[in-house]
Amino acid sequence: MDYRGNVHRFLKFYIDGWKHFRNPAMESSYSAVYYWREQMQAMFLYTTSKERQMPYRSIWHTLVTIQVSVCFLTMCYGLTESLGDRVQMGRDIAFIIGLFYIAFKVYYFQWYGDELDEVVEALEKFHPWAQKGPGAVDYRTAKRWYFMLSFFLASSWLVFLCLFLLLLITSPLWVHQQILPLHAAFPFQWQERSIHPISHAIIYLFQSWSITYFLTWLVCIEGLSVSIYVEITFAIEVLCLELRHLHQRCHGYGQLRLETNRLVQFHQKIVHILDHTNKVFHGTLIMQMGVNFFLVSLSVLEAMEARKDPKVVTQFAVLMLLALGHLSMWSYFGDLLSQKSLKISEAAYEAYDPTKGSKDVYRDLCLIIRRGQEPLIMRASPFPSFNFINYSAILNQCYGILTFLLKTLD
C-alpha cells in the first residue's frame, strides 16, 4: 500500500469517529478494535506471521527491534553521567523505565502477535454480537456509547501525544543543559554538539524519529488492548439485553429452547474470549502494573527530594499524574467489565418465567445464573485483578515505601 493509503488507513478511526459523532443515526460497521489494528498495520508493526510474509515487513520488524534496543542501551549508558545528581538521575530513570516498557511490548508482541490477532479476529467475527432478523434486540445505543467512548479516548490521547512530542523534541532548544530530546551517551562522545556536530545532528534526528514512532505505536497498542476489553463488555451488555427480552422474541417452546441454548453458548464464548485475552496480555498487564508502581514511587520521591525547586516538582508531579492516570484508566475498564458481568445473572433471573418453557429451558437459565455469580475480571494471575480496590492498595503500598525511603534519607 502506498504512503497516502497508509496515512488514510491510520486516520480512518478519527475520520469515521467524527462522522458518527456528528450524525447519531449512523452505525459503525466495525468495532474500535478493528480501527486500532488498522493503525498498527499502517505503521507496519502489527507483528503476526501473516504480516511478516508481506514484502519487507520482516526486515522492518528487525530494524525496529534494533532501534528500540539502541535507544534503551544508550539511555542506560547516559545514566552513568548523572551519578551524583539525584534529580537528573530521577529524570533518566523515569525515561529508562518508560522506554523499557515500550521495548518490552515490542519484544512481547513479536512472540504473541498471532495470539493477539486470534482475539481480534474472534471479536470482529461476532461483532455486533446480537442475533439478527425478526425480534432482534436494539443494541445500537450501547454500541454507539462504547464506540464513542473509544473514539474520544483515542482523540484525547492523540492530542496529548502531539503536545508531549512537541515539548520533548524541542526541549534542547529551550533547556540549556540538554543537548538531545533524551539523555543518552554514545561511544567517543558522538552526542556532543561541540565535538561532533554531524553525529550530534544524526543522533538528534534518530531520537526524534524513534520517540515519535514508538510513542505513537504505544498509543495504538494500548488503545487496542483497552478496546478489546471494552468490546467484551459490550458483548456482555448485548447478552443481558437478549436475556431480558427473551420471551418477547421467542414464541413457542421449540424456539425458546433453541434460544436459551444459544445464549448459554454465547455466554461461554464471552468467557472463553476473555480467558484467551487475559492469557495474551498476561505479561503486559504485569509489566504495566510494575511500571506504574515504580513511576509513582519515583516521581513522589524525587518531588519530595527537590521540594525547594518548583520546576523539578512540577515535572515529577506531571509524571506522577500520567502514571496514576494510566493505572486509573485500566482500573476503570476492569471495574466496568466486572460490574457489567454481574448483571448477567440478574438478567437471566428476569428471563425466568414459570408459566413458559420447560425443564430444559430452566436448566439453561440456571446454568447462566450460576456462571454469572462469579464476576469476569481483567487479571494477570497470580497478581490481583485490575479494579479500584487494588488500585487503592497499590497507592497505599507506594505511600508506605515513600515514607520508609524519606525516613532513611533524612
C-alpha positions as CSV (number, residue, x, y, z in Angstrom):
1,M,0.0,0.0,0.0
2,D,1.3,3.5,-0.9
3,Y,2.2,6.2,1.6
4,R,-1.1,8.2,1.1
5,G,-3.1,5.0,1.6
6,N,-1.3,4.2,4.9
7,V,-1.9,7.8,6.2
8,H,-5.7,7.4,5.4
9,R,-5.7,4.0,7.0
10,F,-4.2,5.4,10.1
11,L,-6.6,8.4,10.3
12,K,-9.7,6.4,9.4
13,F,-10.7,5.9,13.0
14,Y,-10.7,9.6,13.6
15,I,-12.5,10.4,10.4
16,D,-15.2,7.8,10.9
17,G,-15.5,8.6,14.6
18,W,-16.1,12.3,13.8
19,K,-18.8,11.4,11.3
20,H,-20.6,9.2,13.8
21,F,-20.3,11.9,16.4
22,R,-21.9,14.4,14.1
23,N,-24.6,12.0,12.9
24,P,-26.1,9.9,15.8
25,A,-28.2,7.9,13.3
26,M,-25.0,6.4,11.7
27,E,-24.0,2.9,12.8
28,S,-20.4,1.8,12.6
29,S,-19.7,-1.4,10.6
30,Y,-16.7,-2.1,12.8
31,S,-15.7,-2.0,16.4
32,A,-12.9,0.2,17.7
33,V,-10.7,-2.9,17.9
34,Y,-10.7,-3.1,14.1
35,Y,-9.6,0.6,13.7
36,W,-6.7,0.2,16.2
37,R,-5.5,-2.8,14.3
38,E,-5.7,-0.8,11.1
39,Q,-3.5,1.8,12.7
40,M,-0.8,-0.7,13.7
41,Q,-0.8,-2.3,10.3
42,A,-0.4,1.2,8.8
43,M,2.7,1.6,10.9
44,F,4.0,-1.8,9.7
45,L,4.3,-3.0,13.3
46,Y,1.4,-5.5,13.7
47,T,3.7,-8.4,14.3
48,T,1.8,-11.5,13.1
49,S,3.1,-14.3,10.9
50,K,0.8,-13.2,8.1
51,E,2.2,-9.6,8.3
52,R,5.8,-10.9,8.3
53,Q,5.1,-12.7,5.0
54,M,4.4,-9.3,3.3
55,P,7.2,-7.6,1.4
56,Y,9.9,-6.0,3.7
57,R,7.8,-6.5,6.8
58,S,10.2,-8.9,8.5
59,I,13.2,-6.7,7.8
60,W,11.3,-3.7,9.2
61,H,10.4,-5.6,12.4
62,T,14.1,-6.5,12.8
63,L,15.1,-2.8,12.3
64,V,12.5,-1.6,14.8
65,T,13.8,-4.2,17.4
66,I,17.4,-2.9,16.8
67,Q,16.2,0.7,17.0
68,V,14.5,0.3,20.4
69,S,17.4,-1.7,21.7
70,V,19.9,1.1,20.7
71,C,17.7,3.8,22.3
72,F,17.5,1.8,25.6
73,L,21.2,0.9,25.8
74,T,22.4,4.4,25.1
75,M,20.0,5.9,27.7
76,C,21.3,3.4,30.3
77,Y,24.8,4.4,29.3
78,G,23.8,8.0,29.7
79,L,22.7,7.3,33.3
80,T,26.3,6.9,34.3
81,E,26.8,10.6,33.6
82,S,24.1,11.5,36.1
83,L,25.6,9.7,39.0
84,G,25.7,12.1,42.0
85,D,22.9,14.3,40.7
86,R,19.7,12.9,42.3
87,V,17.3,15.0,40.2
88,Q,18.9,14.2,36.9
89,M,19.2,10.5,37.9
90,G,15.5,10.6,38.6
91,R,14.7,12.0,35.2
92,D,16.9,9.5,33.5
93,I,15.5,6.5,35.4
94,A,11.9,7.7,34.7
95,F,12.6,7.8,30.9
96,I,14.5,4.5,31.0
97,I,11.5,2.8,32.8
98,G,9.2,4.3,30.1
99,L,11.4,3.1,27.2
100,F,11.8,-0.3,28.9
101,Y,8.0,-0.6,28.9
102,I,7.9,0.2,25.2
103,A,10.7,-2.2,24.4
104,F,9.1,-5.0,26.4
105,K,5.9,-4.6,24.5
106,V,7.7,-4.6,21.1
107,Y,9.5,-7.8,22.0
108,Y,6.5,-9.4,23.7
109,F,4.2,-9.0,20.7
110,Q,6.9,-10.3,18.4
111,W,6.1,-13.6,20.2
112,Y,2.4,-13.2,20.9
113,G,1.3,-11.3,17.7
114,D,-0.5,-14.3,16.3
115,E,-2.5,-15.0,19.5
116,L,-3.4,-11.3,19.7
117,D,-4.7,-11.5,16.1
118,E,-6.8,-14.5,17.1
119,V,-8.5,-12.5,19.8
120,V,-9.1,-9.6,17.4
121,E,-10.5,-11.9,14.7
122,A,-12.8,-13.6,17.2
123,L,-14.2,-10.2,18.3
124,E,-14.7,-9.0,14.7
125,K,-16.3,-12.2,13.7
126,F,-19.1,-11.9,16.4
127,H,-19.5,-8.1,16.4
128,P,-22.1,-6.7,17.0
129,W,-22.9,-9.9,18.9
130,A,-26.7,-9.7,18.7
131,Q,-28.8,-12.2,16.7
132,K,-30.1,-10.6,13.5
133,G,-33.5,-11.0,12.0
134,P,-37.1,-10.6,13.4
135,G,-37.2,-9.9,17.1
136,A,-33.6,-8.7,17.3
137,V,-32.8,-6.6,20.3
138,D,-31.9,-2.9,19.9
139,Y,-28.3,-2.8,20.7
140,R,-27.5,0.4,18.8
141,T,-27.5,2.7,21.9
142,A,-24.9,0.6,23.7
143,K,-22.9,0.1,20.6
144,R,-22.7,3.8,19.9
145,W,-21.8,4.6,23.5
146,Y,-18.8,2.2,23.5
147,F,-17.7,3.3,20.1
148,M,-17.8,7.0,21.1
149,L,-16.0,6.2,24.3
150,S,-13.2,4.6,22.3
151,F,-13.2,7.5,19.8
152,F,-12.9,10.2,22.5
153,L,-10.3,8.3,24.3
154,A,-8.3,7.9,21.1
155,S,-8.7,11.6,20.2
156,S,-7.6,12.8,23.7
157,W,-4.6,10.5,23.6
158,L,-3.6,11.9,20.1
159,V,-3.8,15.5,21.4
160,F,-1.7,14.8,24.5
161,L,0.7,12.8,22.4
162,C,1.3,15.6,20.0
163,L,1.8,18.1,22.8
164,F,4.2,15.8,24.6
165,L,6.2,15.1,21.5
166,L,6.4,18.8,20.7
167,L,7.8,19.6,24.2
168,L,10.2,16.6,24.3
169,I,11.7,17.0,20.8
170,T,12.1,20.8,21.2
171,S,13.4,20.6,24.8
172,P,17.1,21.0,23.7
173,L,16.1,24.4,22.2
174,W,14.9,25.9,25.5
175,V,16.6,23.8,28.2
176,H,20.2,25.0,28.4
177,Q,21.7,21.8,29.9
178,Q,20.0,19.5,27.4
179,I,21.5,18.6,24.0
180,L,19.2,15.8,23.0
181,P,15.5,15.0,23.5
182,L,16.5,12.0,25.6
183,H,19.6,12.0,27.8
184,A,21.9,9.4,26.2
185,A,25.6,8.7,25.8
186,F,27.4,7.2,22.8
187,P,30.9,5.9,22.2
188,F,33.5,8.6,21.5
189,Q,31.1,11.3,22.8
190,W,29.3,11.3,19.4
191,Q,26.4,13.1,21.2
192,E,28.4,16.2,22.0
193,R,27.5,19.0,19.6
194,S,30.7,21.0,20.2
195,I,32.9,17.9,19.4
196,H,30.9,16.0,16.7
197,P,28.3,18.4,15.2
198,I,27.4,16.0,12.4
199,S,26.9,12.9,14.5
200,H,25.0,15.0,17.1
201,A,22.6,16.1,14.3
202,I,22.1,12.5,13.2
203,I,21.5,11.3,16.8
204,Y,19.1,14.2,17.3
205,L,17.1,13.1,14.3
206,F,17.3,9.5,15.2
207,Q,15.9,10.1,18.7
208,S,13.2,12.4,17.4
209,W,12.0,9.8,14.9
210,S,12.3,7.0,17.5
211,I,10.3,8.9,20.1
212,T,7.6,9.8,17.6
213,Y,7.3,6.3,16.2
214,F,7.4,4.3,19.4
215,L,5.1,6.6,21.4
216,T,2.6,6.5,18.5
217,W,2.8,2.8,18.4
218,L,2.4,2.6,22.2
219,V,-0.8,4.6,22.0
220,C,-2.1,2.2,19.3
221,I,-1.3,-1.0,21.2
222,E,-2.7,0.5,24.4
223,G,-5.8,1.5,22.5
224,L,-6.1,-1.9,21.0
225,S,-5.7,-3.6,24.4
226,V,-8.3,-1.4,26.1
227,S,-10.7,-1.7,23.2
228,I,-10.6,-5.5,23.4
229,Y,-11.8,-5.4,27.0
230,V,-14.4,-2.7,26.1
231,E,-15.7,-4.9,23.2
232,I,-16.1,-7.9,25.6
233,T,-18.0,-5.5,28.0
234,F,-20.3,-4.6,25.1
235,A,-20.9,-8.3,24.4
236,I,-22.0,-8.7,28.0
237,E,-24.5,-5.9,27.6
238,V,-25.9,-7.5,24.4
239,L,-26.2,-10.8,26.3
240,C,-28.1,-9.1,29.1
241,L,-30.4,-7.4,26.6
242,E,-31.2,-10.7,24.9
243,L,-31.9,-12.4,28.2
244,R,-34.3,-9.6,29.3
245,H,-36.2,-9.7,26.0
246,L,-36.2,-13.5,25.8
247,H,-39.9,-14.1,25.9
248,Q,-40.7,-11.1,23.7
249,R,-38.5,-12.6,21.0
250,C,-39.5,-16.2,21.3
251,H,-42.9,-17.8,20.7
252,G,-43.4,-21.4,21.4
253,Y,-41.4,-24.0,23.3
254,G,-39.2,-25.0,20.4
255,Q,-38.0,-21.5,19.6
256,L,-37.5,-20.8,23.3
257,R,-35.4,-23.9,23.8
258,L,-33.1,-23.1,20.8
259,E,-32.7,-19.5,22.0
260,T,-31.7,-20.4,25.6
261,N,-29.2,-23.0,24.3
262,R,-27.7,-20.3,22.0
263,L,-27.5,-17.9,24.9
264,V,-25.6,-20.4,27.0
265,Q,-23.1,-20.8,24.2
266,F,-23.0,-17.1,23.8
267,H,-22.1,-16.7,27.5
268,Q,-19.5,-19.4,27.2
269,K,-18.0,-17.7,24.1
270,I,-17.5,-14.5,26.1
271,V,-15.8,-16.3,28.9
272,H,-13.6,-18.2,26.5
273,I,-12.5,-15.0,24.7
274,L,-11.9,-13.2,28.0
275,D,-9.7,-16.1,29.2
276,H,-7.8,-16.0,26.0
277,T,-7.4,-12.2,26.2
278,N,-6.0,-12.4,29.7
279,K,-3.6,-15.1,28.6
280,V,-2.4,-13.0,25.7
281,F,-1.9,-9.8,27.8
282,H,-0.6,-11.7,30.9
283,G,2.9,-10.3,30.6
284,T,2.0,-6.8,29.6
285,L,-0.6,-6.5,32.4
286,I,2.1,-7.5,35.0
287,M,4.6,-5.1,33.4
288,Q,2.3,-2.1,33.3
289,M,1.3,-2.7,37.0
290,G,5.0,-2.8,37.9
291,V,6.0,0.2,35.7
292,N,3.2,2.4,37.1
293,F,4.1,1.4,40.7
294,F,7.8,2.4,40.1
295,L,7.0,5.6,38.3
296,V,4.5,6.8,41.0
297,S,7.0,5.9,43.8
298,L,9.9,7.5,41.9
299,S,8.1,10.7,41.0
300,V,6.8,11.3,44.5
301,L,10.3,10.6,46.0
302,E,12.0,12.9,43.6
303,A,9.4,15.7,44.1
304,M,9.9,15.4,47.9
305,E,13.7,15.4,47.4
306,A,13.7,18.6,45.3
307,R,10.7,20.2,47.0
308,K,12.5,23.6,47.1
309,D,12.8,23.7,43.3
310,P,9.3,24.3,41.8
311,K,10.3,23.4,38.2
312,V,11.5,19.9,39.3
313,V,8.5,19.4,41.5
314,T,6.2,20.3,38.5
315,Q,8.0,17.9,36.2
316,F,7.7,14.9,38.6
317,A,4.1,15.9,39.5
318,V,3.2,15.6,35.9
319,L,4.9,12.3,35.6
320,M,3.0,11.0,38.7
321,L,-0.3,12.2,37.3
322,L,0.4,10.4,34.0
323,A,1.3,7.1,35.8
324,L,-1.8,7.4,38.0
325,G,-4.0,8.3,35.0
326,H,-2.8,5.3,33.1
327,L,-3.4,3.0,36.1
328,S,-6.8,4.6,36.7
329,M,-7.9,4.0,33.1
330,W,-7.1,0.3,33.3
331,S,-8.8,0.1,36.7
332,Y,-11.9,1.8,35.4
333,F,-12.3,-0.6,32.5
334,G,-11.5,-3.6,34.7
335,D,-14.2,-2.4,37.1
336,L,-16.6,-1.8,34.3
337,L,-16.1,-5.3,32.9
338,S,-16.7,-6.9,36.3
339,Q,-19.7,-4.8,37.2
340,K,-21.4,-5.5,33.9
341,S,-20.7,-9.2,34.1
342,L,-22.5,-9.4,37.5
343,K,-25.7,-8.2,35.7
344,I,-25.8,-11.4,33.6
345,S,-27.2,-13.5,36.5
346,E,-29.8,-10.7,37.2
347,A,-30.9,-10.7,33.5
348,A,-31.1,-14.5,33.4
349,Y,-33.3,-14.4,36.6
350,E,-35.6,-11.9,35.0
351,A,-35.9,-14.2,32.0
352,Y,-37.2,-17.0,34.2
353,D,-41.0,-17.4,33.7
354,P,-42.6,-20.4,35.4
355,T,-45.6,-20.2,33.1
356,K,-43.5,-20.6,30.0
357,G,-40.8,-23.0,28.9
358,S,-39.8,-26.4,30.2
359,K,-37.1,-28.1,32.4
360,D,-34.6,-27.8,29.7
361,V,-35.2,-24.0,29.4
362,Y,-35.0,-23.6,33.1
363,R,-31.8,-25.6,33.3
364,D,-30.2,-23.4,30.7
365,L,-31.2,-20.2,32.6
366,C,-29.9,-21.8,35.9
367,L,-26.6,-22.5,34.3
368,I,-26.2,-18.9,33.2
369,I,-27.2,-17.7,36.6
370,R,-24.7,-20.0,38.3
371,R,-21.9,-18.9,36.0
372,G,-22.8,-15.3,36.3
373,Q,-22.3,-15.3,40.1
374,E,-18.6,-15.0,39.6
375,P,-17.5,-11.7,38.0
376,L,-15.5,-11.7,34.9
377,I,-12.2,-9.9,35.6
378,M,-9.2,-8.4,33.9
379,R,-6.3,-10.2,35.5
380,A,-2.8,-11.4,35.1
381,S,-2.5,-14.4,37.5
382,P,-1.2,-14.6,40.2
383,F,-1.5,-10.8,40.6
384,P,-4.8,-9.3,41.6
385,S,-7.3,-8.0,39.1
386,F,-7.4,-4.5,37.7
387,N,-10.0,-2.5,39.7
388,F,-10.2,0.5,42.0
389,I,-9.9,-1.6,45.2
390,N,-6.5,-3.0,44.1
391,Y,-5.7,0.4,42.7
392,S,-6.0,1.9,46.2
393,A,-3.9,-0.9,47.6
394,I,-1.1,-0.1,45.1
395,L,-1.2,3.6,46.2
396,N,-1.1,2.6,49.9
397,Q,2.0,0.4,49.1
398,C,3.6,3.4,47.3
399,Y,3.0,5.6,50.2
400,G,4.5,3.1,52.6
401,I,7.6,2.7,50.6
402,L,7.9,6.5,50.2
403,T,7.6,7.1,53.9
404,F,10.3,4.5,54.6
405,L,12.7,6.0,52.0
406,L,12.2,9.5,53.2
407,K,13.0,8.5,56.8
408,T,16.0,6.6,55.5
409,L,17.3,9.7,53.6
410,D,16.7,12.0,56.5
